Amino acid sequence: MKNYTITVNGTVYEVSVEEGGAGSAPVRAAAPKAAPKAPAAAPAAAAPAASAGSIEVTASVPGKVFKVEASAGQAVKAGDPIVILEAMKMEIPVVAPEDGTVAGINVSVGDAVESGDVLATMN
């Protein structure tokens, strides 16, 4: 039996797979667990200017900005999506790390971003 941790759309699943011979292996998935917080990355030097906030919301993966979910001045709760990135044909939400107000959005739809780039700031 092998155990794997898989994240799908920000939801973490614990999966156990039985090793089998020639037949198909049954898969059992446990109930979703809370997604781990993404580690804070260094800010990008060439990020476009936006209203400065004390909390930086950074990209966890390189990709393209698919959708901007929040706007400057909007109140958000921890886990609310701020920006949706597209990477490897998947949509990856970048969420608010804590409750607060969006101070500024530093990207636009279609922008290419690298891992660690500052996408938005919050207060």
C-alpha positions, 0 to 999 in steps of 0.5 A: 500500500502506498500513500500519496498526498494530492492537491486539487484546486487547493484541496489536499487529499490523502490517497492510498493505492494498493499495489497489484499485479496485472489487474487494476489497483483500487484507490481510496481517498480520505476526506479533504484536509485543509491546504497548507499555507504557501511559503512566502517568497521574495518579492520581484524587483520588476513588479508594476507599481500599485498601492503599497500594502503590508501583506504581499500576495505572491505567485506560488508557480510560474504561469499566466494570469488567467483571472483577477478575482479581487479589486483594490479596496475589497475586503477579503477573508483568509482563503478567498481567491485574489488571482487565478493563475494558469500553469500547465493547463490548470487553473491555480487560485492564489488566495488571501493569506489572512483577513484584510483589505486588498490594497492593490493588484499588481498584475493584469489578465494575460501577464506572465508571472514567475514564482515569487512575483508579487501579484497583490498587496493587502492591509 
